[in-house]
Amino acid sequence: MTPINPAAPTISLAGQEHPTAPSLSALTSPSATSVSIITPPKVTLEVLREAHRLGVPSVWMQPGSFDDEVLRFAREQDAFRSVVAGEGGAGSEGWCVLVDGEKGLGSVGKL
């Protein structure tokens, strides 16, 4: 796991500091990386554009990170092999990787 954060070189998680990358393009192998997105829809659309340009194969958009425009880009452009987002999951907001991990992957044929 490599967190992406253009504003901070590290993040604190469970009392430990973890280094971040400033962007998807800073990752060693973006085309061998799947991305879980936790940003507002306007930012998510830019993240998806970068991910598509870099050849990221799969994305998981967390609840609150997408709107109709974001979903349309991710799905209609055939930009990604797998997209987990939208209706489904345990809550009413959509698939959450922490709550719906295996079920979400199963919904796109990955299990």
Buried (B, 14 or more C-beta within 10 A) or exposed (E): EBBBBEEEEEEEEEEEEEEBBEBBEEBEEBEEBBBBBBBEBEEBBEBBEBBBEBEBBBBBBBBBBBEEEBBEBBEEEEBBEBBBBBEBBEEEEBBBBEEBBEBBBEBBEEE
